[in-house]
Amino acid sequence: MELFDNHKTLYSTALGLFLILTLGVAILPAISNEQNNAPLPDAPALSEDAVKGKALFIANGCVACHTQQVRNVEMDKIWGERPGIAADYADDHRTDLLRNTATLMGTERTGPDLTNVGKRQPSRDWQLVHLFNPRTVVEQSIMPAYTWLFDIKDSVQEGDVVVNVPEAFLASPHQKVVASREALQLVAYLQSLKQVKLPDEKSPLFLYKREKPADNNGGAPATLNGAELYANNCQSCHQPNGEGLKGAFPPLKGSKIVLNDDPELMVDIIMNGYSGRVQEGFGEMPAVGTLNKLSAGEIAAIMNHERSSWGNNSRKVTEEEVKTIMDKVKK
Amino acid sequence: MKPHWLKRIVLTAAVLMVSIYYVQAQSKGSAFFAMNSIAGLWTFCLLLMGVILLSALSMKYRLKNLIRSLRARHQKPQLENVAAYIRQLNSHQLTALLRIKQHTKVKMLIWVALGCSLSAKALDAKPTRLMNQTGILITIILILIPVLVGIALMIFKLRRVIGNYHRKVYQEESGLLATYLDEMNDAEMLNELLQRKAALDYSLNHDELAGTVAAEDNKGLLNEISNENNVNFITRKKASSSRPPVDPALGKLILWFLGTATFWLLFGTTVGEYVGIKFVSPDVDHLSWLSFGRLRPVHTNAVFWGWASLAMLGLGHYIVPRVSNTSIASLKRGWYTLILVNAAVVLGTICLMAGINNAGGEYREYIWPVMALFATGLCITLANFIQTIARRTSKEIYISNWYIVSAVIFAIVIVLVAYSPFWQDGLGETIVQGYYMHQGVGMWFMLFMLGVTYYFLPQQLNRPIYSYSLGILAFWSQIVFYTVIGTHHFVFSSIPWWLQTVAIVGSVGMLIPVTSGTTNFFMTFRNGWHKLAGSYTLPFFLVGLVFYFTGSMQGTAEAFRYTNLIWHFTDFTVAHSHITMYGIITFLLWAAIYTVVPVLTGKEPPQITVGIHFWVALMGLLFYTIPLMYGATYRGIMWQSGKPFIDSVVFMAPYWLWRAIGGSLMWASHIVFAYNMYKMSLATAAPDIKEAALKKLSEQYLKGSVSSPIQ
């Protein structure tokens, strides 16, 4: 056969076939996506610091472990309020002459997804101490420590951002850890990672809904797992043992606010954040309940977990009670 | 009757097991063989019953035999028995008898035998809900224990009773025989026995086949003659057969390709090993240049573009001219490619460690100026290969050259599409990334290695490829299906849904090239499996081909939407990429390298270290991949069921440790491989006294100090 015995025909046929398929599955879909895509109207532009932070994120290969995509499946709901759409990435352009476009969608989730980390974990103090060494706040974490983004000093100068690092992670207790400009830029980028609201409030559906756990008590809603909700929403600062982190995050164990018979202040703090103990050196608490869209039932479950764990022994609050206070403290 | 009865028991047991496992499957999370596990206890019980059943059956069989022999004994005239015994006397017994005959004294002859039987009643149990209760089960077991012990005791007792009976019977019979022998005084019979003894005493002198003269070997068939009669602890494998000589200049180029490839294998997997250790010990260093995110792409890119690509290009320079039956068009171009590709990996590695990368996208981490070096190297090689094929002296183009040259062409296209620095805004980057990362694997590495295998496998088996047509089918179907499957790395993401579906359908279509390729290779192996034991290259081919089938099939399985729910984003992908890039590509590369380097240098690798390399690498790969796949599956299930993320990190710890252990084994095997490369190329071969003597002789002859042997 001519095709088999003539190298010119053979290789051009193979190349032609490959090029046609390449056009069909890569080049044309990519071009069509570029042309029929625009950023969402509410999407904010990255601040100057965040842009530099993104460059650091790229340079250090963070995408090897952290994805930035919320898939349209129920199990990804913890990473964002809605599934990602093409418009979320429309504002990503070629980084510079050397570097390609960075959608940073990633293919490995060795660590958590970061699509919405700016909302999920907005605290700068937490992000800084976590970057210095993730094991200061999450004991079991295997993320690398980015100590080279920090300066170790003996005395602090004006304008230095001091990071409250537990003594165990320092060579001597007199050392002060100061965040470098790069560390602050990287945190600025992380804080900027927030899912943008869709203009018409109609987002694509999450598929593969989780099966409701079989209810054994005939129709009554399954009880929410307070410990799991605590782990997902509160634990990274207040720690699994409820003792917080000295000088950074206050303890819940034995806390007056947590043990208070009247739960109003506690609900208020969860919904609106708290800066009442900043003078003592503790970081400002973000409005976790509002940011993570927790329901009254979920908040009640978390509160009851906190009020009855680590030796805490306070009365249980009900969902209705929490709901009433939530409406009251709503800003 | 019996089979029917047996069938019923087996069926009952099967129904029981299935029902138990079904119940067990509903209560996930409990250990299978815990004391409170129903399935575990039942398995144990059924196993025990199986053992009892087997012993009862064997007893029954023995009893039947005994009854039959008893019946026969009563029917047959006893003298006939005696005659039969005499005919069966062995040499030793004959000696004794003849001596006794001389002394006319008879001693008792004793034979010992055993036999007994028992038929035990099988325990029949039916599956009920009650049977699933642990308490009931424990009670049943408590009752069963004395019953079982009783049955066992009864079996032993019966054996002894039957044994005693047998002994009595034989004593009677031997008494009879002794009396007969005592009375026998027939000269003719004695003579016959003497002759029989002489015949039985005959033995060979071990020279029958060999003779006493040294073998005459006119056709040079006898090779590898060994005069050492030591015990072989290691199977001796065949030395590589001599091939037509290769131009030493080309040989040198190929060796440089393979040598630098070996360096990158060692370097890349040392980095990989270190990165694997970081999963177990994240605080091992706090240096920016050695941080995980920077080193991971250093590892993947060094083994991709450094190790596998350089080794493949080296092998290509051997195969392409060989199957074209001509010499390579230009050696100089080969050297340019060698330098360019090596430069790309050196620069790429330094850039990545310094934090200069291409902004995300696996295997696309080198920046474009670095990859441009690589692509230029490939372009030069492509021109070289095509020119070589153009001046081939054979009419047809052997299938290896289809695969190899197409792989080079496609690799250039892929790099151009993915790296052209003027497009890919937004999601376009991700669409191209899916295309690029999978075409790199499938259209560059896999396609090229299939071409290499199509040449070396038939050569090593010394037989033609099973079917040329299957090879052609695999070639075209690989292009059609593989090209479209890239986006299956982004299932459920925001790239167009139709594109995801096309990728999944294409992944299923991959069954065609994979099964046709696998069939072709294994059918080439047929009737040649015995060669496996005598060859040190074929085991590498075999492992590579087995993983070609399983690894590729696994890829198809991973592409479905449902499996994506469990496995996507987990370390399952990492295990899969090692099964394929290591199990397939690297094992096939080793197979080809061990084939080709001895041909080039005339030096064999030490067989024991080749064996160590093979086994340590294979075991390492299995230790690496199996725990990782297991752990990753559970991690995916934990994510699905909404467990806190950090729990899934804690859960993976032991599997990451296993990965580090497997990785260490793999890494150790690479040191052995590097040593073998050294032995095959750089090391001075063991001095050959014969060769040296001949050299000396010819020198002396040239000087005239020795008279010419032919005069």
Interface residues (C-beta under 8 A of the other chain):
Chain A: F4 D5 H7 L10 Y11 A14 L15 L17 F18 L19 L21 T22 G24 V25 A26 I27 P29 A30 I31 N33 E34 N37 I58 A59 N60 G61 C62 V63 A64 C65 T67 Q69 R71 N72 V73 M75 D76 I78 P83 G84 I85 A86 D88 Y89 A90 D91 D92 H93 R94 T95 L97 L98 R99 N100 T101 A102 T103 L104 M105 G106 T107 E108 R109 T110 G111 P112 N133 P134 R135 V138 Q140 S141 I142 M143 P144 A145 Y146 T147 W148 L207 Y208 R210 E228 A231 N232 Q235
Chain B: K278 F279 P282 D283 H286 L287 S288 S291 F292 G293 R294 R296 P297 L352 G355 I356 N357 N358 A359 G360 G361 E362 R364 E365 I367 W368 P369 I386 I389 A390 K395 E396 I397 W402 V405 S406 I409 F410 V413 V417 P421 F422 W423 Q424 D425 G426 L427 G428 E429 T430 I431 V432 G434 Y435 Y436 M443 I472 W476 I479 V480 T483 V484 G486 T487 H489 F490 V491 F492 S493 S494 I495 P496 L499 V502 A503 L565 H568 F569 T570 D571 T573 V574 W639 Q640 S641 G642 K643 P644 F645 I646 D647 V649 V650 W656
